[in-house]
Amino acid sequence: MKTRMMLVLSCLLALPVLAFAQSHTPSPAVVVAQGTSLVRVAPDQGWVTVAVETRDAKAPEARRLAAVAMTSVMASLKTTGLPADAIKTTGFSLSPDYEYVNGRQRMRGFIVSNRVQVRIDDITAVAEVLDSVGSLALAPSSTLTVANLRFDLKDRTVVERDALRLAVEDALANARAMAAGAGVKAGRIVRIDQVGQRNDSYQLMEASPMMARAAGDASMPTPISPAEILITAMVTVQVEIS
């Protein structure tokens, strides 16, 4: 009985030693390299914000006049062939309109703000869409603003993955070059990490076509020249060397 207990105790004491030996298996020698890629793609989609601000002494009338103005805006946008889901309301507010007279605050009426975001899937139709609302003649109580024009891609994921693939290829080429410079051989890939990805969607400065047309020929189309979309990918790879 005593001999059996000593045998069990000896086995238990040996377990930490075995675990320690297994957890300290030497790691393979590796080379760590970074890779980057820059993909330039022509945009195939545009986005723009159209807003109407209406003022009146009474809240119900301000709301009614704003509804009339925005109805005209939406109707004009739809004449360009935009689908119904391309025009979405992104903001609406009715708030007091204050003024200061001799240092004292006085309410002079109400302001209604109604804002829609427009998606333009045909990049060649951007100017037509802008001009369709920029040429509107709204009532004096309403002010139209067209702003935040930007360009993007309908399927950005495809381009982002392509940029990642190119970045990995660049990192592997760098790892092999580093291994060759050290007089060793590059082997299997041990690890790949995505360091970062930057997407640059070009956005024009805020502008109002209505204000721009007041000083020029109302029949002249708004010139639009979209810039390329820039997508940058960065990765690091660990490659085993021997």
ABEGO torsion letter per residue (X at the ends): XAAAAAAAAAAAAAAAAAAAAAAABBBBBBBBBBBBBBBBBBBABBBBBBBBBBBBABAAAAAAAAAAAAAAAAAAAAAAGBBAAABBBABBBBBBBBBBBGGBBBBAEBBBBBBBBBBBABAAAAAAAAAAAAABBBBAABBBBBBGBBBBBABAAAAAAAAAAAAAAAAAAAAAAAAAAAGBBBBBBABBBBABBBBBBBBBBBBBAAAAAAABBAABBBBBBBBBBBBBBBBBBBBBBX
